[in-house]
Amino acid sequence: MSDELETPRDDESISALLGERVAAGDFASAVYLVAQGGCVLMSGALGDAVREPERRAATLDTIYDLASLTKPLVTGLLTALLNERGALNQHERVAHYLPEFARSDKTTITIRHLLTHTSGLAAWRPLYVITGGERERALEVIAAEPLEFSPGARVTYSDLGFITLGFLIERITSASLAEVARAEIFGPLNLKRTFFNPSETLRTEIAACESAGNAYERDTCRDDSSAFDSRHWRDYPIWGEVHDGNAFFLGGSAGHAGLFSTAHEVLRLAEQFITGRTSLLKRETCELFRTNMTGSLNEARSWAWQLAMTKDSTAGGALPPESFGHLGLTGTSCWIDAARERVYILLTNRTHARPLPFVNINSVRRQFHTLASTVLDREPE
């Protein structure tokens, strides 16, 4: 649990940066939090969590759709726990746990390949389309997808790989991913505003996503005529339910997306990956998160995280090379400097109340880390 002994302040330089981008329309709102050693030293909330169909200001308690932060914060954490207990082995073939992967081109794919995005699976496919709308066929369809490269040959970020890990966790535990996450993570950490499939009663406390349904995914599929069957698309404002189409199709909880949380509770999750802060994992397990597992490949990846040593990572130059982080499509990010027990959280809803395309906010993320690190470096140890 975070100590939070300090009274956090709203840093003027960070608020000026984020306020400028809110005014420019890059994102409707931004909530940030910077912590060191369990103490929240800086935090703030700017802009509107909701602009359409009504206006609601963002606060530090606003709940965000974390999108792909689900990958490390839930799927990465659960696989690490199961690996510790011997329920799975990171070097074991996926087909050992999921017979659907016992195919000639996929028999060599390991759990570690999935965790480091080196499995060869495609980045994304509209499962709600290619399964014919049959949710129970999702794993079978993923296993039948052609590989884009040989396992271990390169890093290609893959939603399909983490969706597979979600199914693998369910197969091992004989429970749904949401049930396992509640029992193993949310409950033990006493998280009250972190969940899959938020209740309708919490809708007004959640930052909204796209205003015109999942237009982004429709645009992504524009060259696939089969994808334009109207049954596959939401045409109403996405607010209070998961933005990602595949996660929505899979029932709201999946290995790649679906998690909702606040900045303060994301901090509690992030601390589980830090040796001196975790209450869930062993010391040796935490070393996996800052270990480069992809060697000389095109991107530096650890267990479910990207490392700051990756060229052009959103960590920027202020974070040490072994720092690790992740982004979410909705405009979220979390970076961790485990050696100094520093956590940098930036939550936005860049997908809300703006026409396509969404703004690339990677430069904002780098500037945020630089400004926050400058302030932390001035603080007494």
Sequence and secondary structure as in RCSB ss.txt:
>XXXX:A:sequence
MSDELETPRDDESISALLGERVAAGDFASAVYLVAQGGCVLMSGALGDAVREPERRAATLDTIYDLASLTKPLVT
GLLTALLNERGALNQHERVAHYLPEFARSDKTTITIRHLLTHTSGLAAWRPLYVITGGERERALEVIAAEPLEFS
PGARVTYSDLGFITLGFLIERITSASLAEVARAEIFGPLNLKRTFFNPSETLRTEIAACESAGNAYERDTCRDDS
SAFDSRHWRDYPIWGEVHDGNAFFLGGSAGHAGLFSTAHEVLRLAEQFITGRTSLLKRETCELFRTNMTGSLNEA
RSWAWQLAMTKDSTAGGALPPESFGHLGLTGTSCWIDAARERVYILLTNRTHARPLPFVNINSVRRQFHTLASTV
LDREPE
>XXXX:A:secstr
     S  B  HHHHHHHHHHHHHTS SEEEEEEEETTEEEEEEEEEEEE SSS EE  TT BEE GGGHIIIII
IHHHHHHHHTTS  TTSBHHHH GGG STTTTT BHHHHHTT S   S   HHHHTTT GGGHHHHHHHS  SS 
TTS     HHHHHHHHHHHHHHHTS HHHHHIIIIITTTT SS EES  GGGGGGB    SSSSHHHHHHTTT G
GGG GGG   S   SS S HHHHHTTS  SSS EEE HHHHHHHHGGGSTTT SSS HHHHGGGGS  STTSSS 
B SSSEETTSTT TT TTS TT EEEEETTTEEEEEEGGGTEEEEEEE TTSSS SS    HHHHHHHHHHHHHH
HHHS  
